[in-house]
Amino acid sequence: MQLIQELIGGTVRRHTFTQWELDLLFDIQLSRLRKSSRPDVLRRYLRAVSQTLAQGAESPPRLAQFLEAERQARLAAAEAETAKVSAVAAAS
């Protein structure tokens, strides 16, 4: 979790990483995150990692899995909003 905080701050000053940290760096490279939104996404990911570990998970979720879960949640919310608007329009 220290690496996430370093990335949020914009400075990583070390040269050795755990496998989980390498996976995180790899996922960041592969993701299409804008540099401007990266700190905000990493803060949300840090909260998710903390919650997951507090619930007893042995390892945190991959950033790619976290980003996919967020994307799915946004799609579900958009679909629910569309259905709500359609229902209101149909009732009028």
PDB file of N, CA, C and O in Angstrom:
ATOM      1  N   MET A   1       0.828  -1.185   0.000  1.00  0.00           N
ATOM      2  CA  MET A   1       0.000   0.000   0.000  1.00  0.00           C
ATOM      3  C   MET A   1       0.872   1.248   0.000  1.00  0.00           C
ATOM      4  O   MET A   1       0.421   2.328  -0.382  1.00  0.00           O
ATOM      5  N   GLN A   2       2.113   1.099   0.426  1.00  0.00           N
ATOM      6  CA  GLN A   2       3.038   2.228   0.408  1.00  0.00           C
ATOM      7  C   GLN A   2       3.276   2.696  -1.024  1.00  0.00           C
ATOM      8  O   GLN A   2       3.362   3.896  -1.281  1.00  0.00           O
ATOM      9  N   LEU A   3       3.380   1.754  -1.951  1.00  0.00           N
ATOM     10  CA  LEU A   3       3.600   2.121  -3.352  1.00  0.00           C
ATOM     11  C   LEU A   3       2.449   2.970  -3.880  1.00  0.00           C
ATOM     12  O   LEU A   3       2.677   3.934  -4.611  1.00  0.00           O
ATOM     13  N   ILE A   4       1.224   2.626  -3.521  1.00  0.00           N
ATOM     14  CA  ILE A   4       0.073   3.403  -3.989  1.00  0.00           C
ATOM     15  C   ILE A   4       0.191   4.837  -3.497  1.00  0.00           C
ATOM     16  O   ILE A   4      -0.053   5.777  -4.254  1.00  0.00           O
ATOM     17  N   GLN A   5       0.562   5.010  -2.245  1.00  0.00           N
ATOM     18  CA  GLN A   5       0.722   6.356  -1.697  1.00  0.00           C
ATOM     19  C   GLN A   5       1.852   7.104  -2.401  1.00  0.00           C
ATOM     20  O   GLN A   5       1.746   8.307  -2.641  1.00  0.00           O
ATOM     21  N   GLU A   6       2.925   6.400  -2.729  1.00  0.00           N
ATOM     22  CA  GLU A   6       4.014   7.029  -3.473  1.00  0.00           C
ATOM     23  C   GLU A   6       3.546   7.455  -4.863  1.00  0.00           C
ATOM     24  O   GLU A   6       3.896   8.538  -5.333  1.00  0.00           O
ATOM     25  N   LEU A   7       2.759   6.610  -5.514  1.00  0.00           N
ATOM     26  CA  LEU A   7       2.249   6.944  -6.842  1.00  0.00           C
ATOM     27  C   LEU A   7       1.292   8.128  -6.792  1.00  0.00           C
ATOM     28  O   LEU A   7       1.308   8.982  -7.678  1.00  0.00           O
ATOM     29  N   ILE A   8       0.466   8.177  -5.767  1.00  0.00           N
ATOM     30  CA  ILE A   8      -0.442   9.316  -5.611  1.00  0.00           C
ATOM     31  C   ILE A   8       0.364  10.599  -5.461  1.00  0.00           C
ATOM     32  O   ILE A   8       0.035  11.630  -6.048  1.00  0.00           O
ATOM     33  N   GLY A   9       1.427  10.516  -4.664  1.00  0.00           N
ATOM     34  CA  GLY A   9       2.293  11.678  -4.467  1.00  0.00           C
ATOM     35  C   GLY A   9       3.132  12.020  -5.682  1.00  0.00           C
ATOM     36  O   GLY A   9       3.670  13.124  -5.774  1.00  0.00           O
ATOM     37  N   GLY A  10       3.250  11.084  -6.619  1.00  0.00           N
ATOM     38  CA  GLY A  10       3.973  11.361  -7.847  1.00  0.00           C
ATOM     39  C   GLY A  10       5.445  11.021  -7.807  1.00  0.00           C
ATOM     40  O   GLY A  10       6.166  11.316  -8.760  1.00  0.00           O
ATOM     41  N   THR A  11       5.916  10.405  -6.725  1.00  0.00           N
ATOM     42  CA  THR A  11       7.335  10.110  -6.614  1.00  0.00           C
ATOM     43  C   THR A  11       7.558   8.704  -6.081  1.00  0.00           C
ATOM     44  O   THR A  11       7.122   8.364  -4.981  1.00  0.00           O
ATOM     45  N   VAL A  12       8.240   7.895  -6.874  1.00  0.00           N
ATOM     46  CA  VAL A  12       8.650   6.566  -6.433  1.00  0.00           C
ATOM     47  C   VAL A  12      10.175   6.574  -6.470  1.00  0.00           C
ATOM     48  O   VAL A  12      10.781   6.758  -7.526  1.00  0.00           O
ATOM     49  N   ARG A  13      10.783   6.372  -5.308  1.00  0.00           N
ATOM     50  CA  ARG A  13      12.237   6.480  -5.227  1.00  0.00           C
ATOM     51  C   ARG A  13      12.912   5.179  -4.836  1.00  0.00           C
ATOM     52  O   ARG A  13      13.944   5.186  -4.164  1.00  0.00           O
ATOM     53  N   ARG A  14      12.347   4.091  -5.245  1.00  0.00           N
ATOM     54  CA  ARG A  14      12.973   2.811  -4.921  1.00  0.00           C
ATOM     55  C   ARG A  14      13.109   1.973  -6.172  1.00  0.00           C
ATOM     56  O   ARG A  14      12.526   2.276  -7.213  1.00  0.00           O
ATOM     57  N   HIS A  15      13.886   0.917  -6.052  1.00  0.00           N
ATOM     58  CA  HIS A  15      14.194   0.104  -7.218  1.00  0.00           C
ATOM     59  C   HIS A  15      13.830  -1.367  -7.033  1.00  0.00           C
ATOM     60  O   HIS A  15      13.998  -2.168  -7.952  1.00  0.00           O
ATOM     61  N   THR A  16      13.337  -1.721  -5.858  1.00  0.00           N
ATOM     62  CA  THR A  16      12.909  -3.098  -5.620  1.00  0.00           C
ATOM     63  C   THR A  16      11.435  -3.099  -5.265  1.00  0.00           C
ATOM     64  O   THR A  16      10.954  -2.246  -4.518  1.00  0.00           O
ATOM     65  N   PHE A  17      10.722  -4.086  -5.823  1.00  0.00           N
ATOM     66  CA  PHE A  17       9.284  -4.155  -5.660  1.00  0.00           C
ATOM     67  C   PHE A  17       8.866  -5.592  -5.405  1.00  0.00           C
ATOM     68  O   PHE A  17       9.532  -6.531  -5.841  1.00  0.00           O
ATOM     69  N   THR A  18       7.762  -5.753  -4.697  1.00  0.00           N
ATOM     70  CA  THR A  18       7.181  -7.085  -4.525  1.00  0.00           C
ATOM     71  C   THR A  18       6.432  -7.439  -5.805  1.00  0.00           C
ATOM     72  O   THR A  18       6.221  -6.584  -6.665  1.00  0.00           O
ATOM     73  N   GLN A  19       6.035  -8.691  -5.926  1.00  0.00           N
ATOM     74  CA  GLN A  19       5.295  -9.120  -7.117  1.00  0.00           C
ATOM     75  C   GLN A  19       3.981  -8.348  -7.251  1.00  0.00           C
ATOM     76  O   GLN A  19       3.592  -7.950  -8.349  1.00  0.00           O
ATOM     77  N   TRP A  20       3.302  -8.142  -6.112  1.00  0.00           N
ATOM     78  CA  TRP A  20       2.044  -7.396  -6.148  1.00  0.00           C
ATOM     79  C   TRP A  20       2.274  -5.979  -6.653  1.00  0.00           C
ATOM     80  O   TRP A  20       1.466  -5.462  -7.426  1.00  0.00           O
ATOM     81  N   GLU A  21       3.358  -5.345  -6.231  1.00  0.00           N
ATOM     82  CA  GLU A  21       3.656  -3.980  -6.673  1.00  0.00           C
ATOM     83  C   GLU A  21       4.001  -3.950  -8.161  1.00  0.00           C
ATOM     84  O   GLU A  21       3.612  -3.022  -8.870  1.00  0.00           O
ATOM     85  N   LEU A  22       4.729  -4.963  -8.633  1.00  0.00           N
ATOM     86  CA  LEU A  22       5.016  -5.044 -10.066  1.00  0.00           C
ATOM     87  C   LEU A  22       3.742  -5.211 -10.873  1.00  0.00           C
ATOM     88  O   LEU A  22       3.588  -4.606 -11.934  1.00  0.00           O
ATOM     89  N   ASP A  23       2.823  -6.034 -10.370  1.00  0.00           N
ATOM     90  CA  ASP A  23       1.525  -6.206 -11.047  1.00  0.00           C
ATOM     91  C   ASP A  23       0.773  -4.875 -11.103  1.00  0.00           C
ATOM     92  O   ASP A  23       0.164  -4.541 -12.119  1.00  0.00           O
ATOM     93  N   LEU A  24       0.821  -4.124 -10.014  1.00  0.00           N
ATOM     94  CA  LEU A  24       0.161  -2.817  -9.974  1.00  0.00           C
ATOM     95  C   LEU A  24       0.765  -1.875 -11.013  1.00  0.00           C
ATOM     96  O   LEU A  24       0.039  -1.221 -11.761  1.00  0.00           O
ATOM     97  N   LEU A  25       2.086  -1.809 -11.056  1.00  0.00           N
ATOM     98  CA  LEU A  25       2.746  -0.938 -12.038  1.00  0.00           C
ATOM     99  C   LEU A  25       2.411  -1.375 -13.468  1.00  0.00           C
ATOM    100  O   LEU A  25       2.197  -0.538 -14.345  1.00  0.00           O
ATOM    101  N   PHE A  26       2.368  -2.666 -13.691  1.00  0.00           N
ATOM    102  CA  PHE A  26       2.011  -3.198 -15.006  1.00  0.00           C
ATOM    103  C   PHE A  26       0.577  -2.807 -15.369  1.00  0.00           C
ATOM    104  O   PHE A  26       0.318  -2.369 -16.490  1.00  0.00           O
ATOM    105  N   ASP A  27      -0.349  -2.964 -14.430  1.00  0.00           N
ATOM    106  CA  ASP A  27      -1.750  -2.604 -14.685  1.00  0.00           C
ATOM    107  C   ASP A  27      -1.894  -1.107 -14.970  1.00  0.00           C
ATOM    108  O   ASP A  27      -2.693  -0.709 -15.817  1.00  0.00           O
ATOM    109  N   ILE A  28      -1.131  -0.291 -14.272  1.00  0.00           N
ATOM    110  CA  ILE A  28      -1.182   1.156 -14.522  1.00  0.00           C
ATOM    111  C   ILE A  28      -0.712   1.457 -15.938  1.00  0.00           C
ATOM    112  O   ILE A  28      -1.312   2.268 -16.643  1.00  0.00           O
ATOM    113  N   GLN A  29       0.365   0.797 -16.345  1.00  0.00           N
ATOM    114  CA  GLN A  29       0.881   1.011 -17.695  1.00  0.00           C
ATOM    115  C   GLN A  29      -0.126   0.589 -18.765  1.00  0.00           C
ATOM    116  O   GLN A  29      -0.261   1.253 -19.792  1.00  0.00           O
ATOM    117  N   LEU A  30      -0.834  -0.521 -18.518  1.00  0.00           N
ATOM    118  CA  LEU A  30      -1.779  -1.026 -19.508  1.00  0.00           C
ATOM    119  C   LEU A  30      -3.117  -0.294 -19.504  1.00  0.00           C
ATOM    120  O   LEU A  30      -3.840  -0.305 -20.500  1.00  0.00           O
ATOM    121  N   SER A  31      -3.440   0.335 -18.392  1.00  0.00           N
ATOM    122  CA  SER A  31      -4.736   1.022 -18.311  1.00  0.00           C
ATOM    123  C   SER A  31      -4.683   2.305 -19.128  1.00  0.00           C
ATOM    124  O   SER A  31      -3.615   2.834 -19.437  1.00  0.00           O
ATOM    125  N   ARG A  32      -5.854   2.774 -19.461  1.00  0.00           N
ATOM    126  CA  ARG A  32      -5.932   4.009 -20.232  1.00  0.00           C
ATOM    127  C   ARG A  32      -6.303   5.173 -19.316  1.00  0.00           C
ATOM    128  O   ARG A  32      -7.107   6.031 -19.681  1.00  0.00           O
ATOM    129  N   LEU A  33      -5.714   5.191 -18.139  1.00  0.00           N
ATOM    130  CA  LEU A  33      -5.983   6.272 -17.192  1.00  0.00           C
ATOM    131  C   LEU A  33      -5.256   7.541 -17.623  1.00  0.00           C
ATOM    132  O   LEU A  33      -4.078   7.515 -17.979  1.00  0.00           O
ATOM    133  N   ARG A  34      -5.980   8.635 -17.581  1.00  0.00           N
ATOM    134  CA  ARG A  34      -5.316   9.920 -17.814  1.00  0.00           C
ATOM    135  C   ARG A  34      -4.442  10.235 -16.611  1.00  0.00           C
ATOM    136  O   ARG A  34      -4.785   9.893 -15.479  1.00  0.00           O
ATOM    137  N   LYS A  35      -3.331  10.877 -16.854  1.00  0.00           N
ATOM    138  CA  LYS A  35      -2.444  11.242 -15.745  1.00  0.00           C
ATOM    139  C   LYS A  35      -3.168  12.102 -14.725  1.00  0.00           C
ATOM    140  O   LYS A  35      -2.915  11.990 -13.526  1.00  0.00           O
ATOM    141  N   SER A  36      -4.057  12.951 -15.185  1.00  0.00           N
ATOM    142  CA  SER A  36      -4.763  13.857 -14.274  1.00  0.00           C
ATOM    143  C   SER A  36      -5.741  13.119 -13.367  1.00  0.00           C
ATOM    144  O   SER A  36      -6.005  13.571 -12.253  1.00  0.00           O
ATOM    145  N   SER A  37      -6.282  11.991 -13.825  1.00  0.00           N
ATOM    146  CA  SER A  37      -7.248  11.260 -13.006  1.00  0.00           C
ATOM    147  C   SER A  37      -6.601  10.142 -12.193  1.00  0.00           C
ATOM    148  O   SER A  37      -7.250   9.550 -11.330  1.00  0.00           O
ATOM    149  N   ARG A  38      -5.338   9.850 -12.458  1.00  0.00           N
ATOM    150  CA  ARG A  38      -4.657   8.740 -11.798  1.00  0.00           C
ATOM    151  C   ARG A  38      -4.655   8.843 -10.269  1.00  0.00           C
ATOM    152  O   ARG A  38      -4.953   7.847  -9.610  1.00  0.00           O
ATOM    153  N   PRO A  39      -4.331  10.010  -9.666  1.00  0.00           N
ATOM    154  CA  PRO A  39      -4.335  10.063  -8.191  1.00  0.00           C
ATOM    155  C   PRO A  39      -5.702   9.753  -7.586  1.00  0.00           C
ATOM    156  O   PRO A  39      -5.788   9.067  -6.567  1.00  0.00           O
ATOM    157  N   ASP A  40      -6.760  10.246  -8.200  1.00  0.00           N
ATOM    158  CA  ASP A  40      -8.105   9.998  -7.689  1.00  0.00           C
ATOM    159  C   ASP A  40      -8.458   8.514  -7.774  1.00  0.00           C
ATOM    160  O   ASP A  40      -9.010   7.947  -6.830  1.00  0.00           O
ATOM    161  N   VAL A  41      -8.141   7.893  -8.897  1.00  0.00           N
ATOM    162  CA  VAL A  41      -8.402   6.461  -9.074  1.00  0.00           C
ATOM    163  C   VAL A  41      -7.584   5.661  -8.069  1.00  0.00           C
ATOM    164  O   VAL A  41      -8.089   4.709  -7.473  1.00  0.00           O
ATOM    165  N   LEU A  42      -6.331   6.039  -7.880  1.00  0.00           N
ATOM    166  CA  LEU A  42      -5.477   5.320  -6.932  1.00  0.00           C
ATOM    167  C   LEU A  42      -5.968   5.471  -5.493  1.00  0.00           C
ATOM    168  O   LEU A  42      -5.824   4.547  -4.692  1.00  0.00           O
ATOM    169  N   ARG A  43      -6.543   6.619  -5.160  1.00  0.00           N
ATOM    170  CA  ARG A  43      -7.125   6.779  -3.809  1.00  0.00           C
ATOM    171  C   ARG A  43      -8.302   5.827  -3.617  1.00  0.00           C
ATOM    172  O   ARG A  43      -8.424   5.183  -2.575  1.00  0.00           O
ATOM    173  N   ARG A  44      -9.166   5.741  -4.626  1.00  0.00           N
ATOM    174  CA  ARG A  44     -10.294   4.811  -4.541  1.00  0.00           C
ATOM    175  C   ARG A  44      -9.801   3.369  -4.465  1.00  0.00           C
ATOM    176  O   ARG A  44     -10.341   2.555  -3.716  1.00  0.00           O
ATOM    177  N   TYR A  45      -8.779   3.070  -5.241  1.00  0.00           N
ATOM    178  CA  TYR A  45      -8.207   1.720  -5.224  1.00  0.00           C
ATOM    179  C   TYR A  45      -7.581   1.423  -3.859  1.00  0.00           C
ATOM    180  O   TYR A  45      -7.720   0.310  -3.351  1.00  0.00           O
ATOM    181  N   LEU A  46      -6.909   2.381  -3.270  1.00  0.00           N
ATOM    182  CA  LEU A  46      -6.309   2.202  -1.946  1.00  0.00           C
ATOM    183  C   LEU A  46      -7.376   1.875  -0.910  1.00  0.00           C
ATOM    184  O   LEU A  46      -7.172   1.009  -0.059  1.00  0.00           O
ATOM    185  N   ARG A  47      -8.527   2.572  -0.978  1.00  0.00           N
ATOM    186  CA  ARG A  47      -9.637   2.264  -0.063  1.00  0.00           C
ATOM    187  C   ARG A  47     -10.146   0.842  -0.293  1.00  0.00           C
ATOM    188  O   ARG A  47     -10.416   0.117   0.665  1.00  0.00           O
ATOM    189  N   ALA A  48     -10.277   0.440  -1.554  1.00  0.00           N
ATOM    190  CA  ALA A  48     -10.753  -0.910  -1.870  1.00  0.00           C
ATOM    191  C   ALA A  48      -9.755  -1.959  -1.382  1.00  0.00           C
ATOM    192  O   ALA A  48     -10.159  -2.998  -0.859  1.00  0.00           O
ATOM    193  N   VAL A  49      -8.473  -1.702  -1.543  1.00  0.00           N
ATOM    194  CA  VAL A  49      -7.443  -2.629  -1.072  1.00  0.00           C
ATOM    195  C   VAL A  49      -7.515  -2.759   0.446  1.00  0.00           C
ATOM    196  O   VAL A  49      -7.460  -3.865   0.984  1.00  0.00           O
ATOM    197  N   SER A  50      -7.637  -1.631   1.129  1.00  0.00           N
ATOM    198  CA  SER A  50      -7.725  -1.652   2.596  1.00  0.00           C
ATOM    199  C   SER A  50      -8.934  -2.450   3.061  1.00  0.00           C
ATOM    200  O   SER A  50      -8.834  -3.246   3.995  1.00  0.00           O
ATOM    201  N   GLN A  51     -10.074  -2.241   2.414  1.00  0.00           N
ATOM    202  CA  GLN A  51     -11.289  -2.976   2.782  1.00  0.00           C
ATOM    203  C   GLN A  51     -11.127  -4.463   2.523  1.00  0.00           C
ATOM    204  O   GLN A  51     -11.523  -5.286   3.350  1.00  0.00           O
ATOM    205  N   THR A  52     -10.555  -4.810   1.394  1.00  0.00           N
ATOM    206  CA  THR A  52     -10.368  -6.211   1.040  1.00  0.00           C
ATOM    207  C   THR A  52      -9.456  -6.909   2.042  1.00  0.00           C
ATOM    208  O   THR A  52      -9.755  -8.015   2.492  1.00  0.00           O
ATOM    209  N   LEU A  53      -8.357  -6.272   2.389  1.00  0.00           N
ATOM    210  CA  LEU A  53      -7.426  -6.871   3.347  1.00  0.00           C
ATOM    211  C   LEU A  53      -8.034  -6.936   4.747  1.00  0.00           C
ATOM    212  O   LEU A  53      -7.777  -7.880   5.494  1.00  0.00           O
ATOM    213  N   ALA A  54      -8.841  -5.932   5.102  1.00  0.00           N
ATOM    214  CA  ALA A  54      -9.502  -5.941   6.406  1.00  0.00           C
ATOM    215  C   ALA A  54     -10.516  -7.078   6.508  1.00  0.00           C
ATOM    216  O   ALA A  54     -10.791  -7.575   7.601  1.00  0.00           O
ATOM    217  N   GLN A  55     -11.067  -7.484   5.375  1.00  0.00           N
ATOM    218  CA  GLN A  55     -12.033  -8.584   5.347  1.00  0.00           C
ATOM    219  C   GLN A  55     -11.343  -9.942   5.344  1.00  0.00           C
ATOM    220  O   GLN A  55     -12.008 -10.977   5.310  1.00  0.00           O
ATOM    221  N   GLY A  56     -10.026  -9.943   5.381  1.00  0.00           N
ATOM    222  CA  GLY A  56      -9.287 -11.189   5.504  1.00  0.00           C
ATOM    223  C   GLY A  56      -8.711 -11.764   4.226  1.00  0.00           C
ATOM    224  O   GLY A  56      -8.223 -12.894   4.228  1.00  0.00           O
ATOM    225  N   ALA A  57      -8.754 -11.019   3.139  1.00  0.00           N
ATOM    226  CA  ALA A  57      -8.174 -11.519   1.893  1.00  0.00           C
ATOM    227  C   ALA A  57      -6.661 -11.632   2.042  1.00  0.00           C
ATOM    228  O   ALA A  57      -6.029 -10.834   2.735  1.00  0.00           O
ATOM    229  N   GLU A  58      -6.098 -12.625   1.386  1.00  0.00           N
ATOM    230  CA  GLU A  58      -4.651 -12.828   1.463  1.00  0.00           C
ATOM    231  C   GLU A  58      -3.878 -11.835   0.614  1.00  0.00           C
ATOM    232  O   GLU A  58      -2.758 -11.455   0.955  1.00  0.00           O
ATOM    233  N   SER A  59      -4.473 -11.418  -0.483  1.00  0.00           N
ATOM    234  CA  SER A  59      -3.813 -10.442  -1.351  1.00  0.00           C
ATOM    235  C   SER A  59      -4.862  -9.469  -1.884  1.00  0.00           C
ATOM    236  O   SER A  59      -6.040  -9.811  -1.989  1.00  0.00           O
ATOM    237  N   PRO A  60      -4.434  -8.281  -2.210  1.00  0.00           N
ATOM    238  CA  PRO A  60      -5.378  -7.286  -2.732  1.00  0.00           C
ATOM    239  C   PRO A  60      -5.775  -7.610  -4.168  1.00  0.00           C
ATOM    240  O   PRO A  60      -5.076  -8.347  -4.863  1.00  0.00           O
ATOM    241  N   PRO A  61      -6.901  -7.055  -4.605  1.00  0.00           N
ATOM    242  CA  PRO A  61      -7.311  -7.273  -5.997  1.00  0.00           C
ATOM    243  C   PRO A  61      -6.359  -6.549  -6.942  1.00  0.00           C
ATOM    244  O   PRO A  61      -5.728  -5.561  -6.566  1.00  0.00           O
ATOM    245  N   ARG A  62      -6.265  -7.038  -8.149  1.00  0.00           N
ATOM    246  CA  ARG A  62      -5.463  -6.353  -9.165  1.00  0.00           C
ATOM    247  C   ARG A  62      -6.153  -5.042  -9.519  1.00  0.00           C
ATOM    248  O   ARG A  62      -7.377  -4.937  -9.444  1.00  0.00           O
ATOM    249  N   LEU A  63      -5.370  -4.054  -9.901  1.00  0.00           N
ATOM    250  CA  LEU A  63      -5.931  -2.778 -10.321  1.00  0.00           C
ATOM    251  C   LEU A  63      -6.849  -2.986 -11.519  1.00  0.00           C
ATOM    252  O   LEU A  63      -7.901  -2.354 -11.610  1.00  0.00           O
ATOM    253  N   ALA A  64      -6.465  -3.855 -12.426  1.00  0.00           N
ATOM    254  CA  ALA A  64      -7.305  -4.118 -13.609  1.00  0.00           C
ATOM    255  C   ALA A  64      -8.674  -4.636 -13.201  1.00  0.00           C
ATOM    256  O   ALA A  64      -9.682  -4.246 -13.791  1.00  0.00           O
ATOM    257  N   GLN A  65      -8.727  -5.512 -12.196  1.00  0.00           N
ATOM    258  CA  GLN A  65     -10.018  -6.030 -11.713  1.00  0.00           C
ATOM    259  C   GLN A  65     -10.826  -4.907 -11.076  1.00  0.00           C
ATOM    260  O   GLN A  65     -12.035  -4.814 -11.291  1.00  0.00           O
ATOM    261  N   PHE A  66     -10.176  -4.062 -10.301  1.00  0.00           N
ATOM    262  CA  PHE A  66     -10.839  -2.932  -9.665  1.00  0.00           C
ATOM    263  C   PHE A  66     -11.429  -1.993 -10.718  1.00  0.00           C
ATOM    264  O   PHE A  66     -12.580  -1.574 -10.603  1.00  0.00           O
ATOM    265  N   LEU A  67     -10.644  -1.666 -11.737  1.00  0.00           N
ATOM    266  CA  LEU A  67     -11.119  -0.762 -12.782  1.00  0.00           C
ATOM    267  C   LEU A  67     -12.295  -1.369 -13.549  1.00  0.00           C
ATOM    268  O   LEU A  67     -13.234  -0.659 -13.908  1.00  0.00           O
ATOM    269  N   GLU A  68     -12.246  -2.674 -13.798  1.00  0.00           N
ATOM    270  CA  GLU A  68     -13.346  -3.346 -14.489  1.00  0.00           C
ATOM    271  C   GLU A  68     -14.609  -3.337 -13.629  1.00  0.00           C
ATOM    272  O   GLU A  68     -15.707  -3.128 -14.146  1.00  0.00           O
ATOM    273  N   ALA A  69     -14.463  -3.559 -12.330  1.00  0.00           N
ATOM    274  CA  ALA A  69     -15.614  -3.529 -11.420  1.00  0.00           C
ATOM    275  C   ALA A  69     -16.231  -2.132 -11.393  1.00  0.00           C
ATOM    276  O   ALA A  69     -17.455  -1.995 -11.381  1.00  0.00           O
ATOM    277  N   GLU A  70     -15.393  -1.094 -11.382  1.00  0.00           N
ATOM    278  CA  GLU A  70     -15.918   0.277 -11.419  1.00  0.00           C
ATOM    279  C   GLU A  70     -16.649   0.542 -12.729  1.00  0.00           C
ATOM    280  O   GLU A  70     -17.702   1.181 -12.737  1.00  0.00           O
ATOM    281  N   ARG A  71     -16.096   0.055 -13.830  1.00  0.00           N
ATOM    282  CA  ARG A  71     -16.732   0.253 -15.138  1.00  0.00           C
ATOM    283  C   ARG A  71     -18.086  -0.439 -15.177  1.00  0.00           C
ATOM    284  O   ARG A  71     -19.060   0.127 -15.674  1.00  0.00           O
ATOM    285  N   GLN A  72     -18.151  -1.653 -14.659  1.00  0.00           N
ATOM    286  CA  GLN A  72     -19.413  -2.387 -14.619  1.00  0.00           C
ATOM    287  C   GLN A  72     -20.438  -1.669 -13.740  1.00  0.00           C
ATOM    288  O   GLN A  72     -21.619  -1.613 -14.081  1.00  0.00           O
ATOM    289  N   ALA A  73     -19.987  -1.125 -12.617  1.00  0.00           N
ATOM    290  CA  ALA A  73     -20.899  -0.398 -11.726  1.00  0.00           C
ATOM    291  C   ALA A  73     -21.442   0.849 -12.413  1.00  0.00           C
ATOM    292  O   ALA A  73     -22.623   1.169 -12.279  1.00  0.00           O
ATOM    293  N   ARG A  74     -20.581   1.556 -13.153  1.00  0.00           N
ATOM    294  CA  ARG A  74     -21.042   2.742 -13.889  1.00  0.00           C
ATOM    295  C   ARG A  74     -22.058   2.359 -14.957  1.00  0.00           C
ATOM    296  O   ARG A  74     -23.069   3.041 -15.128  1.00  0.00           O
ATOM    297  N   LEU A  75     -21.793   1.267 -15.679  1.00  0.00           N
ATOM    298  CA  LEU A  75     -22.738   0.814 -16.710  1.00  0.00           C
ATOM    299  C   LEU A  75     -24.077   0.429 -16.099  1.00  0.00           C
ATOM    300  O   LEU A  75     -25.128   0.776 -16.638  1.00  0.00           O
ATOM    301  N   ALA A  76     -24.046  -0.284 -14.980  1.00  0.00           N
ATOM    302  CA  ALA A  76     -25.283  -0.692 -14.313  1.00  0.00           C
ATOM    303  C   ALA A  76     -26.063   0.535 -13.839  1.00  0.00           C
ATOM    304  O   ALA A  76     -27.287   0.580 -13.963  1.00  0.00           O
ATOM    305  N   ALA A  77     -25.364   1.518 -13.302  1.00  0.00           N
ATOM    306  CA  ALA A  77     -26.031   2.741 -12.840  1.00  0.00           C
ATOM    307  C   ALA A  77     -26.647   3.494 -14.019  1.00  0.00           C
ATOM    308  O   ALA A  77     -27.754   4.020 -13.909  1.00  0.00           O
ATOM    309  N   ALA A  78     -25.939   3.547 -15.135  1.00  0.00           N
ATOM    310  CA  ALA A  78     -26.458   4.232 -16.318  1.00  0.00           C
ATOM    311  C   ALA A  78     -27.683   3.509 -16.865  1.00  0.00           C
ATOM    312  O   ALA A  78     -28.659   4.142 -17.269  1.00  0.00           O
ATOM    313  N   GLU A  79     -27.627   2.183 -16.874  1.00  0.00           N
ATOM    314  CA  GLU A  79     -28.781   1.414 -17.345  1.00  0.00           C
ATOM    315  C   GLU A  79     -29.986   1.606 -16.425  1.00  0.00           C
ATOM    316  O   GLU A  79     -31.118   1.719 -16.897  1.00  0.00           O
ATOM    317  N   ALA A  80     -29.748   1.644 -15.132  1.00  0.00           N
ATOM    318  CA  ALA A  80     -30.841   1.859 -14.177  1.00  0.00           C
ATOM    319  C   ALA A  80     -31.448   3.242 -14.372  1.00  0.00           C
ATOM    320  O   ALA A  80     -32.667   3.403 -14.309  1.00  0.00           O
ATOM    321  N   GLU A  81     -30.608   4.232 -14.607  1.00  0.00           N
ATOM    322  CA  GLU A  81     -31.107   5.595 -14.830  1.00  0.00           C
ATOM    323  C   GLU A  81     -31.907   5.669 -16.123  1.00  0.00           C
ATOM    324  O   GLU A  81     -32.944   6.331 -16.170  1.00  0.00           O
ATOM    325  N   THR A  82     -31.443   5.004 -17.162  1.00  0.00           N
ATOM    326  CA  THR A  82     -32.165   4.973 -18.436  1.00  0.00           C
ATOM    327  C   THR A  82     -33.527   4.307 -18.265  1.00  0.00           C
ATOM    328  O   THR A  82     -34.531   4.791 -18.787  1.00  0.00           O
ATOM    329  N   ALA A  83     -33.554   3.202 -17.537  1.00  0.00           N
ATOM    330  CA  ALA A  83     -34.820   2.504 -17.298  1.00  0.00           C
ATOM    331  C   ALA A  83     -35.765   3.384 -16.485  1.00  0.00           C
ATOM    332  O   ALA A  83     -36.970   3.393 -16.738  1.00  0.00           O
ATOM    333  N   LYS A  84     -35.245   4.108 -15.533  1.00  0.00           N
ATOM    334  CA  LYS A  84     -36.059   4.994 -14.706  1.00  0.00           C
ATOM    335  C   LYS A  84     -36.659   6.113 -15.558  1.00  0.00           C
ATOM    336  O   LYS A  84     -37.846   6.419 -15.438  1.00  0.00           O
ATOM    337  N   VAL A  85     -35.847   6.717 -16.411  1.00  0.00           N
ATOM    338  CA  VAL A  85     -36.325   7.802 -17.286  1.00  0.00           C
ATOM    339  C   VAL A  85     -37.370   7.248 -18.252  1.00  0.00           C
ATOM    340  O   VAL A  85     -38.387   7.895 -18.505  1.00  0.00           O
ATOM    341  N   SER A  86     -37.127   6.066 -18.786  1.00  0.00           N
ATOM    342  CA  SER A  86     -38.092   5.459 -19.713  1.00  0.00           C
ATOM    343  C   SER A  86     -39.423   5.169 -19.022  1.00  0.00           C
ATOM    344  O   SER A  86     -40.488   5.371 -19.606  1.00  0.00           O
ATOM    345  N   ALA A  87     -39.359   4.699 -17.786  1.00  0.00           N
ATOM    346  CA  ALA A  87     -40.580   4.404 -17.033  1.00  0.00           C
ATOM    347  C   ALA A  87     -41.354   5.668 -16.747  1.00  0.00           C
ATOM    348  O   ALA A  87     -42.582   5.671 -16.827  1.00  0.00           O
ATOM    349  N   VAL A  88     -40.664   6.741 -16.417  1.00  0.00           N
ATOM    350  CA  VAL A  88     -41.325   8.021 -16.144  1.00  0.00           C
ATOM    351  C   VAL A  88     -41.954   8.549 -17.424  1.00  0.00           C
ATOM    352  O   VAL A  88     -43.080   9.046 -17.406  1.00  0.00           O
ATOM    353  N   ALA A  89     -41.228   8.442 -18.545  1.00  0.00           N
ATOM    354  CA  ALA A  89     -41.750   8.919 -19.817  1.00  0.00           C
ATOM    355  C   ALA A  89     -42.972   8.110 -20.246  1.00  0.00           C
ATOM    356  O   ALA A  89     -43.933   8.670 -20.774  1.00  0.00           O
ATOM    357  N   ALA A  90     -42.939   6.808 -20.025  1.00  0.00           N
ATOM    358  CA  ALA A  90     -44.058   5.947 -20.397  1.00  0.00           C
ATOM    359  C   ALA A  90     -45.296   6.233 -19.541  1.00  0.00           C
ATOM    360  O   ALA A  90     -46.426   6.115 -20.015  1.00  0.00           O
ATOM    361  N   ALA A  91     -45.078   6.604 -18.299  1.00  0.00           N
ATOM    362  CA  ALA A  91     -46.196   6.887 -17.392  1.00  0.00           C
ATOM    363  C   ALA A  91     -46.849   8.230 -17.681  1.00  0.00           C
ATOM    364  O   ALA A  91     -47.978   8.483 -17.258  1.00  0.00           O
ATOM    365  N   SER A  92     -46.136   9.090 -18.402  1.00  0.00           N
ATOM    366  CA  SER A  92     -46.677  10.435 -18.672  1.00  0.00           C
ATOM    367  C   SER A  92     -47.676  10.442 -19.768  1.00  0.00           C
ATOM    368  O   SER A  92     -48.215  11.496 -20.106  1.00  0.00           O
TER     369      SER A  92
END
